[in-house]
Amino acid sequence: MKDIKVLFASSEVSPFAKVGGLADVVGALPVELNKDDIDARVILPLYRKIKIKYQDELQFLGWKMVHMGWRSLYAGLFQIEKNGTIFYFVDNEYYFNFDQLYVEYVFDIERYCFFQRAVLDFMGDFMNFEPNVLHCNDWQTGMMPMLLDAHFKKHGYHTNVQTVFTIHNLKYQGVHSIDVVREMLDLPDEYLRDEFCIKDRAINFMKAGIVYSNSVTTVSPTYAYEIMTDYYGEGLNYTLQRYAFKVSGILNGINDLEYNPETDEKIPMKYNIKTYKKGKAACKKSLQEQLSLEVNPGAPLCVMISRLVDQKGLDLLLYVLDEMLYDGMQIVILGTGDPYYERALADTAARNPGKMCACIDFDSGLAHTMYAAADIFLMPSLFEPCGLSQLVSMAYGTVPVVRETGGLKDTVIPYNEFTGEGNGFSFANINAHEFLFVTKYACDLYRNHKDVWDKIVKAGMKGDYSWKKSAGEYAGLYSLITGIPLPEKKETPKPVEAPLSAEGDAEVKKEAPAKKAPAKKPAAKKPTAKKPTAKKAASKKAAAPAKTEKAEDKKD
Ligand code: GLC
């Protein structure tokens, strides 16, 4: 029997419903946790496409009437078991019977209000599963810790459930008028305050998640630090600073069953670190033919696979695209998004036949071939909470050129010509020519210094991007907030040598990191049973959000 039981709630979960990286994370992390000492399950809305595709596997568990203000609405609960993990689905055709996941902003607010209430109503009922951790993800589930408090804990229900709120992207916050949301969620007046869920005279789901959860995580240590600053804080930096004691950053992994060039059925030729030159050359030729690019093995093939939105640094790319093409780079872009970027990229591609291709599409097969075929992966993001594409590209021997932000900074080590270290290239400022020059430098090494290039490619391919390490950090965090110890691991730990200072005070040196930047604080710690104080501290602080935030909040 596993003691720690976690229910993940999310609006997207791979392979059932995906728009972005959120789906990949909530699709893979619980599966990895289940391999170990955690019973992790997932709940998401039953969107129309899931109903059609998985109709034979969906098992009906029960139904309830869920309150939304003056209305009582049907909610059905279904389940599917996949990859050793149980996935629950909330059914209501009025809200979820759409082809797309997100429909229209105001309606989405209502749809996810319903979803959050239904999940809490089903928790422990029909599921035959009472979690001790509710793990919420992004604004669509941000109100749940507060609702848990207002409608359940206050009345003696689910009192042992601790909450984790993971921020995958702070930019999207779920903001709507107080009157409308209060009515749908039956929120008592005492919760409608600036120090809790109100920001700029509206209800902010993201803020409520930060204030009311026992622990807040984000998807890389650097992003955890960045979001406390004015530039990256999206107006919530002061709230995050106020709660810095419970904020930490845990890097995402990638699904190594899906993304492995040695076993990938979607690419023209499989390869590994020893055979990558032959394998990648075959994939490159195949992609050049498929997209009617000039079949030229020596041209640096630079690709980008992304949602086409400003966050991804497309303005920088557009500014120097002509210069890149002039320099002899071949460019392939895959993705959909903002019509402005779709059109601008398609226009440049039309002017440069044989050199550039803009695939305004969502095509997983093509994406895999691009990861395998390319020489360079471009990711000039303005901000990037974690980013998964740079990890996939490194696993496929494609060298990333990234801006030094968020998870990109944490995972891409820029090539250092003096030490020979590095698995990619990076630039610091939001400056198109800085991006261009670094990319040109990479191309020069690719063309003229094959031995150096080989080293960089291999450094990327050797990296461990699996979920194993991160899952261990999440497990440590669950243990910290619930006070439930994790079973001892059998492997013999390597002795840690404490560095001696000039005075030889090894003890002091060893203790120091625990008090360092809050962003890296609790995640990696695995507390023992003798330290339940951590739990009490965490839950107490979170359950009683500070009353002194008003002044600070004005700055948000
Ligand atoms: C969001 C972020 C991305 C992150 C992903 C998964 O899509 O923009 O950086 O990798 O969530 O956490």
Boltz pocket constraint, residues with backbone or C-beta under 6 A from the ligand:
constraints:
  - pocket:
      binder: B
      contacts: [[A, 20], [A, 21], [A, 22], [A, 25], [A, 167], [A, 168], [A, 169], [A, 219], [A, 252], [A, 384], [A, 385], [A, 386], [A, 387], [A, 388], [A, 407]]
      max_distance: 6.0
